[in-house]
Amino acid sequence: MNKNLIPLTLGGLGIGITEFVMMGLLPDIAKDLKVSIPQAGHLISAYALGVVIGAPLLIMIAGKYPPKKILIALMVMFTVFNAFSAFAPTFDTLFIARLLSGLPHGAFFGVGSVVASRIAKKGKEAQAVSLMFMGLTIANVVGVPLGTFIGHNFSWRISFAVVVLVGLITLLSLKLWLPALEATKNRDLKAELSFFKKKEAWIIIAMISIGTGGLFTWYSYIAPLMTDVAGFSASNVTYILMLAGLGMMVGNFIGGILADKYSPAKASASLLIVMVITLTIVHFVSGNQVLALVMTFITGAVAFALAAPIQMLMIQTAKGSEMLAASASQASFNIGNALGAFFGGLPLVYGFDYTSPAYVGAAMALVGSMFALWLIKTNGSKALQNNPSVVKSEYVGIH
């Protein structure tokens, strides 16, 4: 692994832990702060809202500075706000801390994606981006189960202290190992914002927001699916989540290869169609423990195989606005998080069993694939080209 990419992977690890560990800590936080579990669930929404607000806003503010300085500043914010979370005395203060913790999330991945693409070997740009997202997958395999274990057996505050430690290590690695790219020359914010006037931009945003929501219809309710339908004990859920995380890690690696070989547009469309098939199978086989475990791995792999292709697709579509566009894709991913959890929960409200969210997820992935195919049809051959040179345009060199 290229040493220069390690700081981005570590950043993804810290962000992944703080984003996903909250699902496992909700009962502990609710009990400690004397709120209901549904009320504690608002902390998840607070973080997602922070991502949606912070991703484009921070890029617009900081985009004129060198990427290395931006990433360091974002990781300082991330570390400080997670420290606030660890010491928050009340639910309201924790809600604010979680909102603030989400602010640097999308901007970090937005800038990091462009930096990873810029320092990668020619033809390996998407694989470099996937190495950054590998931090998220490692978080799901190791960090989230560890944080959940610490929260259950000691204190949820210590779990956030672990996130702070990862943030500090990331800051040191950014300082030591990340190459210094020059700031954007003659930056024109108005010209960058014109990216959002493009039809292609909104097609991709819709594709991400709806298509990746299919993942979260499944993942949001994976625990009751495995206990109530597959028949596993609650004590096994942690290991099942680790299996899903392992699938995400493998899929993330494969997605980077596919995006480099076949183009991000084709890879995104194909993977969304595969997700439709995968989630449909989940609906039918979850009553069998062996098949349920197999599909947990496969579904995690297919879902996260989308990460690098989608990010590269957004970057390649936004010549001259790469960082802003890449951060917008992260905001869209978190919109998908919220939409998936909401729509996936609707059939449960009306009395359907825990396999029903998979059907909703398949429908959302199908709509997402239609947007991807629309993009390919709209752009013609341009959408099928694997042209990483556009990511080079925002910076003029490394020193």
Secondary structure by P-SEA (a helix, b strand, c coil): ccccaaaaaaaaaaaaaaacccccaaaaaaaaacccccccaaaaaaaaaaaaacaaaaaaacccccaaaaaaaaaaaaaaaaaaaaacccaaaaaaaaaaaacaaaaaaaaaaaaaaaaccccaaaaaaaaaaaaaaaaaacaaaaaaaaaacccaaaaaaaaaaaaaaaaaaaaccbbbbbccccccccccccccccaaaaaaaaaaacccaaaaaaaaaaaaaaaccccccccaaaaaaaaaaaaaaaaaaaaaaaaacccaaaaaaaaaaaaaaaaaaaacccccaaaaaaaaaaaaaaaacaaaaaaaaaaaacccaaaaaaaaaaaaaaaaaaaaaaaaacccccccccaaaaaaaaaaaaaaaaaaaaaaaaacccccccccccccccccccc
